[in-house]
Amino acid sequence: MPTEFTPLASLIGGGMIGLSATLLMLTIGRTAGATGILSGVLFPASRGEGAWRLAMILGMIAAGPILAFMFGVRPNVVPAIGLPQVVLGGFIVGIGVSMSSGCTSGHGICGLARFSLRSLVAVVTFMGAGFATVLFIRHVLGA
Amino acid sequence: MKLTVVALIGLLFGAGILISGMADPNKVMNFFDILGTWDPSLAFVMGGALVVNLIGYQVMFRQRSKPLIAETFHKTAPTIIDVNLVGGAMLFGIGWGIAGFCPGAAIPTLGSGEIAPLIFVTALGLGMVAFRLIRPALPSQPPVA
């Protein structure tokens, strides 16, 4: 299913993501990595460690209703694939990001901005695996 | 005060995800599908986010020794490049290609009221739990993110 190429909206939205990562470090000195934030809420080391992460997640979730009801912005968030595929992908992502201690936000946006070689290796690997997986599913399996 | 500030930063992050198109799993999968219905939008999301944060981080770390409302910058990522990092990133990329969501893009989609994001984040959480169960059996233990 084709999707519309949206360079301007993507650049603006991307800039907002980058700005929030800078602001999180500037205010409370923390990395805006979704993996660390989510796992810190699921398995909090202490109450203080869980609290800011939960606040961040609640803010992220609130963005949807606020954009929808105040600005009428409702982007599609539903994949054109079956739910079993969503479950399988989600489970594999959960194992992978825990094992590599980070994902697109932590390694990609925060790690690379600190010139972390470790994050560069992670980003090249997961991007490469993403391309390979979709190309395999769509052009080899033909799904 | 601190938690309110963080929630507002989360709001900015979530709005950025939704506006950028990163929250749309079909756009993500099309970004990876360079031989088919290719949609290069996500390069602009990641490029925009990285450029802004790179400038932000580099200026901030040169000018400040501590954050505004905390004692230290937490930059404790270990520098090791091992099988956990590469293997984990590979698994992440595979799962990302299968489902079209990554963790940071999926969380803001929870506010949409749709069922697929909820199912993805639940499976993601179960994967994180599963990893903690298999973690002791790994050859070297990665740090908890």
HADDOCK unambig.tbl for C-alpha pairs under 7 A between the chains (distance, minus, plus):
assign (segid A and resid 1 and name CA) (segid B and resid 37 and name CA) 6.97 0.50 0.50
assign (segid A and resid 2 and name CA) (segid B and resid 37 and name CA) 5.25 0.50 0.50
assign (segid A and resid 3 and name CA) (segid B and resid 27 and name CA) 5.93 0.50 0.50
assign (segid A and resid 3 and name CA) (segid B and resid 39 and name CA) 6.54 0.50 0.50
assign (segid A and resid 5 and name CA) (segid B and resid 39 and name CA) 5.54 0.50 0.50
assign (segid A and resid 5 and name CA) (segid B and resid 40 and name CA) 6.67 0.50 0.50
assign (segid A and resid 5 and name CA) (segid B and resid 41 and name CA) 5.60 0.50 0.50
assign (segid A and resid 6 and name CA) (segid B and resid 41 and name CA) 5.57 0.50 0.50
assign (segid A and resid 7 and name CA) (segid B and resid 41 and name CA) 5.36 0.50 0.50
assign (segid A and resid 7 and name CA) (segid B and resid 44 and name CA) 6.05 0.50 0.50
assign (segid A and resid 9 and name CA) (segid B and resid 19 and name CA) 6.17 0.50 0.50
assign (segid A and resid 9 and name CA) (segid B and resid 20 and name CA) 5.29 0.50 0.50
assign (segid A and resid 10 and name CA) (segid B and resid 19 and name CA) 6.85 0.50 0.50
assign (segid A and resid 10 and name CA) (segid B and resid 20 and name CA) 3.77 0.50 0.50
assign (segid A and resid 10 and name CA) (segid B and resid 21 and name CA) 6.15 0.50 0.50
assign (segid A and resid 10 and name CA) (segid B and resid 41 and name CA) 6.05 0.50 0.50
assign (segid A and resid 10 and name CA) (segid B and resid 42 and name CA) 6.76 0.50 0.50
assign (segid A and resid 10 and name CA) (segid B and resid 44 and name CA) 5.53 0.50 0.50
assign (segid A and resid 10 and name CA) (segid B and resid 45 and name CA) 4.78 0.50 0.50
assign (segid A and resid 11 and name CA) (segid B and resid 20 and name CA) 6.74 0.50 0.50
assign (segid A and resid 11 and name CA) (segid B and resid 44 and name CA) 4.98 0.50 0.50
assign (segid A and resid 11 and name CA) (segid B and resid 45 and name CA) 5.18 0.50 0.50
assign (segid A and resid 11 and name CA) (segid B and resid 48 and name CA) 5.15 0.50 0.50
assign (segid A and resid 12 and name CA) (segid B and resid 20 and name CA) 6.70 0.50 0.50
assign (segid A and resid 13 and name CA) (segid B and resid 16 and name CA) 3.95 0.50 0.50
assign (segid A and resid 13 and name CA) (segid B and resid 17 and name CA) 6.10 0.50 0.50
assign (segid A and resid 13 and name CA) (segid B and resid 19 and name CA) 5.07 0.50 0.50
assign (segid A and resid 13 and name CA) (segid B and resid 20 and name CA) 4.04 0.50 0.50
assign (segid A and resid 13 and name CA) (segid B and resid 45 and name CA) 6.50 0.50 0.50
assign (segid A and resid 14 and name CA) (segid B and resid 16 and name CA) 6.00 0.50 0.50
assign (segid A and resid 14 and name CA) (segid B and resid 20 and name CA) 5.92 0.50 0.50
assign (segid A and resid 14 and name CA) (segid B and resid 44 and name CA) 6.96 0.50 0.50
assign (segid A and resid 14 and name CA) (segid B and resid 45 and name CA) 4.08 0.50 0.50
assign (segid A and resid 14 and name CA) (segid B and resid 46 and name CA) 6.05 0.50 0.50
assign (segid A and resid 14 and name CA) (segid B and resid 48 and name CA) 4.71 0.50 0.50
assign (segid A and resid 14 and name CA) (segid B and resid 49 and name CA) 4.32 0.50 0.50
assign (segid A and resid 15 and name CA) (segid B and resid 48 and name CA) 4.84 0.50 0.50
assign (segid A and resid 15 and name CA) (segid B and resid 49 and name CA) 4.66 0.50 0.50
assign (segid A and resid 15 and name CA) (segid B and resid 52 and name CA) 5.89 0.50 0.50
assign (segid A and resid 16 and name CA) (segid B and resid 12 and name CA) 6.31 0.50 0.50
assign (segid A and resid 16 and name CA) (segid B and resid 13 and name CA) 6.35 0.50 0.50
assign (segid A and resid 16 and name CA) (segid B and resid 16 and name CA) 4.89 0.50 0.50
assign (segid A and resid 16 and name CA) (segid B and resid 49 and name CA) 6.97 0.50 0.50
assign (segid A and resid 17 and name CA) (segid B and resid 12 and name CA) 6.88 0.50 0.50
assign (segid A and resid 17 and name CA) (segid B and resid 13 and name CA) 4.71 0.50 0.50
assign (segid A and resid 17 and name CA) (segid B and resid 16 and name CA) 5.13 0.50 0.50
assign (segid A and resid 17 and name CA) (segid B and resid 17 and name CA) 6.72 0.50 0.50
assign (segid A and resid 17 and name CA) (segid B and resid 49 and name CA) 5.50 0.50 0.50
assign (segid A and resid 18 and name CA) (segid B and resid 49 and name CA) 3.87 0.50 0.50
assign (segid A and resid 18 and name CA) (segid B and resid 50 and name CA) 6.01 0.50 0.50
assign (segid A and resid 18 and name CA) (segid B and resid 52 and name CA) 5.17 0.50 0.50
assign (segid A and resid 18 and name CA) (segid B and resid 53 and name CA) 4.57 0.50 0.50
assign (segid A and resid 19 and name CA) (segid B and resid 52 and name CA) 6.12 0.50 0.50
assign (segid A and resid 19 and name CA) (segid B and resid 53 and name CA) 5.98 0.50 0.50
assign (segid A and resid 20 and name CA) (segid B and resid 9 and name CA) 5.43 0.50 0.50
assign (segid A and resid 20 and name CA) (segid B and resid 12 and name CA) 6.00 0.50 0.50
assign (segid A and resid 20 and name CA) (segid B and resid 13 and name CA) 5.49 0.50 0.50
assign (segid A and resid 21 and name CA) (segid B and resid 53 and name CA) 6.33 0.50 0.50
assign (segid A and resid 22 and name CA) (segid B and resid 53 and name CA) 5.40 0.50 0.50
assign (segid A and resid 22 and name CA) (segid B and resid 56 and name CA) 5.45 0.50 0.50
assign (segid A and resid 22 and name CA) (segid B and resid 57 and name CA) 6.04 0.50 0.50
assign (segid A and resid 23 and name CA) (segid B and resid 9 and name CA) 6.94 0.50 0.50
assign (segid A and resid 24 and name CA) (segid B and resid 6 and name CA) 6.93 0.50 0.50
assign (segid A and resid 24 and name CA) (segid B and resid 9 and name CA) 6.66 0.50 0.50
assign (segid A and resid 25 and name CA) (segid B and resid 67 and name CA) 6.80 0.50 0.50
assign (segid A and resid 25 and name CA) (segid B and resid 73 and name CA) 6.83 0.50 0.50
assign (segid A and resid 26 and name CA) (segid B and resid 67 and name CA) 4.96 0.50 0.50
assign (segid A and resid 26 and name CA) (segid B and resid 68 and name CA) 6.12 0.50 0.50
assign (segid A and resid 27 and name CA) (segid B and resid 67 and name CA) 5.25 0.50 0.50
assign (segid A and resid 27 and name CA) (segid B and resid 68 and name CA) 4.71 0.50 0.50
assign (segid A and resid 27 and name CA) (segid B and resid 69 and name CA) 5.36 0.50 0.50
assign (segid A and resid 27 and name CA) (segid B and resid 70 and name CA) 6.92 0.50 0.50
assign (segid A and resid 28 and name CA) (segid B and resid 67 and name CA) 5.74 0.50 0.50
assign (segid A and resid 28 and name CA) (segid B and resid 68 and name CA) 6.61 0.50 0.50
assign (segid A and resid 28 and name CA) (segid B and resid 69 and name CA) 5.46 0.50 0.50
assign (segid A and resid 28 and name CA) (segid B and resid 70 and name CA) 4.90 0.50 0.50
assign (segid A and resid 29 and name CA) (segid B and resid 67 and name CA) 5.27 0.50 0.50
assign (segid A and resid 29 and name CA) (segid B and resid 70 and name CA) 6.48 0.50 0.50
assign (segid A and resid 29 and name CA) (segid B and resid 72 and name CA) 6.06 0.50 0.50
assign (segid A and resid 29 and name CA) (segid B and resid 73 and name CA) 4.11 0.50 0.50
assign (segid A and resid 29 and name CA) (segid B and resid 74 and name CA) 5.54 0.50 0.50
assign (segid A and resid 30 and name CA) (segid B and resid 73 and name CA) 6.49 0.50 0.50
assign (segid A and resid 30 and name CA) (segid B and resid 74 and name CA) 5.48 0.50 0.50
assign (segid A and resid 34 and name CA) (segid B and resid 103 and name CA) 5.76 0.50 0.50
assign (segid A and resid 34 and name CA) (segid B and resid 104 and name CA) 4.78 0.50 0.50
assign (segid A and resid 35 and name CA) (segid B and resid 103 and name CA) 6.45 0.50 0.50
assign (segid A and resid 35 and name CA) (segid B and resid 145 and name CA) 6.73 0.50 0.50
assign (segid A and resid 36 and name CA) (segid B and resid 145 and name CA) 4.71 0.50 0.50
assign (segid A and resid 52 and name CA) (segid B and resid 3 and name CA) 5.74 0.50 0.50
assign (segid A and resid 52 and name CA) (segid B and resid 6 and name CA) 6.57 0.50 0.50
assign (segid A and resid 55 and name CA) (segid B and resid 3 and name CA) 5.84 0.50 0.50
assign (segid A and resid 55 and name CA) (segid B and resid 6 and name CA) 6.13 0.50 0.50
assign (segid A and resid 55 and name CA) (segid B and resid 7 and name CA) 4.81 0.50 0.50
assign (segid A and resid 56 and name CA) (segid B and resid 6 and name CA) 5.45 0.50 0.50
assign (segid A and resid 56 and name CA) (segid B and resid 7 and name CA) 4.67 0.50 0.50
assign (segid A and resid 56 and name CA) (segid B and resid 9 and name CA) 6.91 0.50 0.50
assign (segid A and resid 56 and name CA) (segid B and resid 10 and name CA) 4.47 0.50 0.50
assign (segid A and resid 57 and name CA) (segid B and resid 10 and name CA) 6.33 0.50 0.50
assign (segid A and resid 58 and name CA) (segid B and resid 7 and name CA) 6.51 0.50 0.50
assign (segid A and resid 59 and name CA) (segid B and resid 7 and name CA) 4.37 0.50 0.50
assign (segid A and resid 59 and name CA) (segid B and resid 8 and name CA) 5.95 0.50 0.50
assign (segid A and resid 59 and name CA) (segid B and resid 10 and name CA) 4.38 0.50 0.50
assign (segid A and resid 59 and name CA) (segid B and resid 11 and name CA) 4.28 0.50 0.50
assign (segid A and resid 60 and name CA) (segid B and resid 10 and name CA) 4.58 0.50 0.50
assign (segid A and resid 60 and name CA) (segid B and resid 11 and name CA) 4.70 0.50 0.50
assign (segid A and resid 60 and name CA) (segid B and resid 13 and name CA) 6.27 0.50 0.50
assign (segid A and resid 60 and name CA) (segid B and resid 14 and name CA) 4.20 0.50 0.50
assign (segid A and resid 60 and name CA) (segid B and resid 107 and name CA) 6.60 0.50 0.50
assign (segid A and resid 60 and name CA) (segid B and resid 108 and name CA) 4.93 0.50 0.50
assign (segid A and resid 61 and name CA) (segid B and resid 14 and name CA) 6.72 0.50 0.50
assign (segid A and resid 61 and name CA) (segid B and resid 107 and name CA) 6.22 0.50 0.50
assign (segid A and resid 61 and name CA) (segid B and resid 108 and name CA) 4.46 0.50 0.50
assign (segid A and resid 61 and name CA) (segid B and resid 109 and name CA) 6.83 0.50 0.50
assign (segid A and resid 61 and name CA) (segid B and resid 110 and name CA) 5.85 0.50 0.50
assign (segid A and resid 61 and name CA) (segid B and resid 111 and name CA) 4.90 0.50 0.50
assign (segid A and resid 62 and name CA) (segid B and resid 11 and name CA) 6.45 0.50 0.50
assign (segid A and resid 62 and name CA) (segid B and resid 111 and name CA) 6.19 0.50 0.50
assign (segid A and resid 63 and name CA) (segid B and resid 11 and name CA) 5.14 0.50 0.50
assign (segid A and resid 63 and name CA) (segid B and resid 14 and name CA) 5.29 0.50 0.50
assign (segid A and resid 63 and name CA) (segid B and resid 15 and name CA) 5.15 0.50 0.50
assign (segid A and resid 63 and name CA) (segid B and resid 108 and name CA) 6.58 0.50 0.50
assign (segid A and resid 64 and name CA) (segid B and resid 108 and name CA) 6.30 0.50 0.50
assign (segid A and resid 64 and name CA) (segid B and resid 109 and name CA) 6.66 0.50 0.50
assign (segid A and resid 64 and name CA) (segid B and resid 111 and name CA) 4.92 0.50 0.50
assign (segid A and resid 64 and name CA) (segid B and resid 112 and name CA) 5.77 0.50 0.50
assign (segid A and resid 65 and name CA) (segid B and resid 111 and name CA) 5.98 0.50 0.50
assign (segid A and resid 65 and name CA) (segid B and resid 112 and name CA) 6.75 0.50 0.50
assign (segid A and resid 75 and name CA) (segid B and resid 18 and name CA) 6.43 0.50 0.50
assign (segid A and resid 76 and name CA) (segid B and resid 24 and name CA) 5.48 0.50 0.50
assign (segid A and resid 77 and name CA) (segid B and resid 23 and name CA) 5.64 0.50 0.50
assign (segid A and resid 77 and name CA) (segid B and resid 24 and name CA) 4.51 0.50 0.50
assign (segid A and resid 77 and name CA) (segid B and resid 25 and name CA) 6.42 0.50 0.50
assign (segid A and resid 77 and name CA) (segid B and resid 109 and name CA) 6.23 0.50 0.50
assign (segid A and resid 78 and name CA) (segid B and resid 24 and name CA) 6.70 0.50 0.50
assign (segid A and resid 78 and name CA) (segid B and resid 25 and name CA) 6.76 0.50 0.50
assign (segid A and resid 78 and name CA) (segid B and resid 116 and name CA) 6.21 0.50 0.50
assign (segid A and resid 79 and name CA) (segid B and resid 25 and name CA) 5.16 0.50 0.50
assign (segid A and resid 79 and name CA) (segid B and resid 26 and name CA) 5.56 0.50 0.50
assign (segid A and resid 80 and name CA) (segid B and resid 26 and name CA) 6.48 0.50 0.50
assign (segid A and resid 83 and name CA) (segid B and resid 116 and name CA) 6.82 0.50 0.50
assign (segid A and resid 85 and name CA) (segid B and resid 98 and name CA) 6.41 0.50 0.50
assign (segid A and resid 85 and name CA) (segid B and resid 99 and name CA) 6.00 0.50 0.50
assign (segid A and resid 86 and name CA) (segid B and resid 99 and name CA) 4.69 0.50 0.50
assign (segid A and resid 86 and name CA) (segid B and resid 120 and name CA) 5.67 0.50 0.50
assign (segid A and resid 87 and name CA) (segid B and resid 119 and name CA) 6.50 0.50 0.50
assign (segid A and resid 87 and name CA) (segid B and resid 120 and name CA) 5.77 0.50 0.50
assign (segid A and resid 87 and name CA) (segid B and resid 123 and name CA) 5.43 0.50 0.50
assign (segid A and resid 89 and name CA) (segid B and resid 95 and name CA) 4.01 0.50 0.50
assign (segid A and resid 89 and name CA) (segid B and resid 96 and name CA) 6.25 0.50 0.50
assign (segid A and resid 89 and name CA) (segid B and resid 98 and name CA) 5.07 0.50 0.50
assign (segid A and resid 89 and name CA) (segid B and resid 99 and name CA) 4.66 0.50 0.50
assign (segid A and resid 90 and name CA) (segid B and resid 95 and name CA) 6.30 0.50 0.50
assign (segid A and resid 90 and name CA) (segid B and resid 99 and name CA) 6.63 0.50 0.50
assign (segid A and resid 90 and name CA) (segid B and resid 120 and name CA) 5.01 0.50 0.50
assign (segid A and resid 90 and name CA) (segid B and resid 121 and name CA) 6.70 0.50 0.50
assign (segid A and resid 90 and name CA) (segid B and resid 123 and name CA) 4.84 0.50 0.50
assign (segid A and resid 90 and name CA) (segid B and resid 124 and name CA) 4.45 0.50 0.50
assign (segid A and resid 91 and name CA) (segid B and resid 123 and name CA) 4.73 0.50 0.50
assign (segid A and resid 91 and name CA) (segid B and resid 124 and name CA) 4.88 0.50 0.50
assign (segid A and resid 91 and name CA) (segid B and resid 126 and name CA) 6.30 0.50 0.50
assign (segid A and resid 91 and name CA) (segid B and resid 127 and name CA) 4.33 0.50 0.50
assign (segid A and resid 92 and name CA) (segid B and resid 91 and name CA) 6.18 0.50 0.50
assign (segid A and resid 92 and name CA) (segid B and resid 92 and name CA) 6.44 0.50 0.50
assign (segid A and resid 92 and name CA) (segid B and resid 95 and name CA) 5.02 0.50 0.50
assign (segid A and resid 92 and name CA) (segid B and resid 127 and name CA) 6.28 0.50 0.50
assign (segid A and resid 93 and name CA) (segid B and resid 91 and name CA) 6.45 0.50 0.50
assign (segid A and resid 93 and name CA) (segid B and resid 92 and name CA) 4.44 0.50 0.50
assign (segid A and resid 93 and name CA) (segid B and resid 95 and name CA) 4.85 0.50 0.50
assign (segid A and resid 93 and name CA) (segid B and resid 96 and name CA) 6.40 0.50 0.50
assign (segid A and resid 93 and name CA) (segid B and resid 124 and name CA) 6.18 0.50 0.50
assign (segid A and resid 93 and name CA) (segid B and resid 127 and name CA) 6.99 0.50 0.50
assign (segid A and resid 94 and name CA) (segid B and resid 124 and name CA) 4.31 0.50 0.50
assign (segid A and resid 94 and name CA) (segid B and resid 125 and name CA) 6.16 0.50 0.50
assign (segid A and resid 94 and name CA) (segid B and resid 126 and name CA) 6.95 0.50 0.50
assign (segid A and resid 94 and name CA) (segid B and resid 127 and name CA) 4.02 0.50 0.50
assign (segid A and resid 94 and name CA) (segid B and resid 128 and name CA) 4.63 0.50 0.50
assign (segid A and resid 95 and name CA) (segid B and resid 127 and name CA) 4.75 0.50 0.50
assign (segid A and resid 95 and name CA) (segid B and resid 128 and name CA) 5.33 0.50 0.50
assign (segid A and resid 95 and name CA) (segid B and resid 130 and name CA) 6.84 0.50 0.50
assign (segid A and resid 95 and name CA) (segid B and resid 131 and name CA) 5.13 0.50 0.50
assign (segid A and resid 96 and name CA) (segid B and resid 88 and name CA) 3.99 0.50 0.50
assign (segid A and resid 96 and name CA) (segid B and resid 89 and name CA) 5.83 0.50 0.50
assign (segid A and resid 96 and name CA) (segid B and resid 91 and name CA) 4.70 0.50 0.50
assign (segid A and resid 96 and name CA) (segid B and resid 92 and name CA) 4.40 0.50 0.50
assign (segid A and resid 97 and name CA) (segid B and resid 88 and name CA) 5.97 0.50 0.50
assign (segid A and resid 97 and name CA) (segid B and resid 89 and name CA) 6.55 0.50 0.50
assign (segid A and resid 97 and name CA) (segid B and resid 92 and name CA) 5.72 0.50 0.50
assign (segid A and resid 98 and name CA) (segid B and resid 128 and name CA) 6.06 0.50 0.50
assign (segid A and resid 98 and name CA) (segid B and resid 131 and name CA) 6.73 0.50 0.50
assign (segid A and resid 98 and name CA) (segid B and resid 145 and name CA) 6.43 0.50 0.50
assign (segid A and resid 99 and name CA) (segid B and resid 84 and name CA) 5.50 0.50 0.50
assign (segid A and resid 99 and name CA) (segid B and resid 85 and name CA) 6.46 0.50 0.50
assign (segid A and resid 99 and name CA) (segid B and resid 88 and name CA) 4.69 0.50 0.50
assign (segid A and resid 99 and name CA) (segid B and resid 142 and name CA) 6.20 0.50 0.50
assign (segid A and resid 100 and name CA) (segid B and resid 84 and name CA) 5.63 0.50 0.50
assign (segid A and resid 100 and name CA) (segid B and resid 85 and name CA) 4.06 0.50 0.50
assign (segid A and resid 100 and name CA) (segid B and resid 86 and name CA) 6.85 0.50 0.50
assign (segid A and resid 100 and name CA) (segid B and resid 88 and name CA) 4.48 0.50 0.50
assign (segid A and resid 100 and name CA) (segid B and resid 89 and name CA) 5.61 0.50 0.50
assign (segid A and resid 101 and name CA) (segid B and resid 143 and name CA) 6.80 0.50 0.50
assign (segid A and resid 101 and name CA) (segid B and resid 144 and name CA) 6.49 0.50 0.50
assign (segid A and resid 101 and name CA) (segid B and resid 145 and name CA) 4.50 0.50 0.50
assign (segid A and resid 102 and name CA) (segid B and resid 145 and name CA) 6.57 0.50 0.50
assign (segid A and resid 105 and name CA) (segid B and resid 104 and name CA) 6.41 0.50 0.50
assign (segid A and resid 109 and name CA) (segid B and resid 49 and name CA) 6.36 0.50 0.50
assign (segid A and resid 109 and name CA) (segid B and resid 50 and name CA) 5.02 0.50 0.50
assign (segid A and resid 109 and name CA) (segid B and resid 53 and name CA) 6.89 0.50 0.50
assign (segid A and resid 113 and name CA) (segid B and resid 50 and name CA) 6.42 0.50 0.50
assign (segid A and resid 113 and name CA) (segid B and resid 53 and name CA) 6.18 0.50 0.50
assign (segid A and resid 113 and name CA) (segid B and resid 54 and name CA) 4.12 0.50 0.50
assign (segid A and resid 113 and name CA) (segid B and resid 57 and name CA) 6.59 0.50 0.50
assign (segid A and resid 118 and name CA) (segid B and resid 79 and name CA) 6.04 0.50 0.50
assign (segid A and resid 118 and name CA) (segid B and resid 80 and name CA) 6.72 0.50 0.50
assign (segid A and resid 118 and name CA) (segid B and resid 81 and name CA) 5.67 0.50 0.50
assign (segid A and resid 122 and name CA) (segid B and resid 85 and name CA) 6.41 0.50 0.50
assign (segid A and resid 122 and name CA) (segid B and resid 86 and name CA) 6.11 0.50 0.50
assign (segid A and resid 122 and name CA) (segid B and resid 89 and name CA) 5.42 0.50 0.50
assign (segid A and resid 125 and name CA) (segid B and resid 86 and name CA) 6.57 0.50 0.50
assign (segid A and resid 125 and name CA) (segid B and resid 89 and name CA) 5.80 0.50 0.50
assign (segid A and resid 125 and name CA) (segid B and resid 90 and name CA) 5.73 0.50 0.50
assign (segid A and resid 126 and name CA) (segid B and resid 89 and name CA) 4.80 0.50 0.50
assign (segid A and resid 126 and name CA) (segid B and resid 90 and name CA) 5.13 0.50 0.50
assign (segid A and resid 126 and name CA) (segid B and resid 92 and name CA) 6.09 0.50 0.50
assign (segid A and resid 126 and name CA) (segid B and resid 93 and name CA) 4.09 0.50 0.50
assign (segid A and resid 127 and name CA) (segid B and resid 93 and name CA) 6.03 0.50 0.50
assign (segid A and resid 129 and name CA) (segid B and resid 90 and name CA) 5.58 0.50 0.50
assign (segid A and resid 129 and name CA) (segid B and resid 93 and name CA) 4.58 0.50 0.50
assign (segid A and resid 129 and name CA) (segid B and resid 94 and name CA) 5.44 0.50 0.50
assign (segid A and resid 130 and name CA) (segid B and resid 32 and name CA) 6.34 0.50 0.50
assign (segid A and resid 130 and name CA) (segid B and resid 93 and name CA) 4.37 0.50 0.50
assign (segid A and resid 130 and name CA) (segid B and resid 94 and name CA) 5.46 0.50 0.50
assign (segid A and resid 130 and name CA) (segid B and resid 96 and name CA) 6.13 0.50 0.50
assign (segid A and resid 130 and name CA) (segid B and resid 97 and name CA) 4.69 0.50 0.50
assign (segid A and resid 131 and name CA) (segid B and resid 32 and name CA) 4.52 0.50 0.50
assign (segid A and resid 131 and name CA) (segid B and resid 33 and name CA) 6.69 0.50 0.50
assign (segid A and resid 133 and name CA) (segid B and resid 94 and name CA) 5.52 0.50 0.50
assign (segid A and resid 133 and name CA) (segid B and resid 97 and name CA) 5.36 0.50 0.50
assign (segid A and resid 133 and name CA) (segid B and resid 98 and name CA) 6.88 0.50 0.50
assign (segid A and resid 134 and name CA) (segid B and resid 29 and name CA) 6.50 0.50 0.50
assign (segid A and resid 134 and name CA) (segid B and resid 32 and name CA) 6.05 0.50 0.50
assign (segid A and resid 134 and name CA) (segid B and resid 33 and name CA) 6.08 0.50 0.50
assign (segid A and resid 134 and name CA) (segid B and resid 97 and name CA) 5.19 0.50 0.50
assign (segid A and resid 134 and name CA) (segid B and resid 98 and name CA) 6.83 0.50 0.50
assign (segid A and resid 135 and name CA) (segid B and resid 33 and name CA) 5.76 0.50 0.50
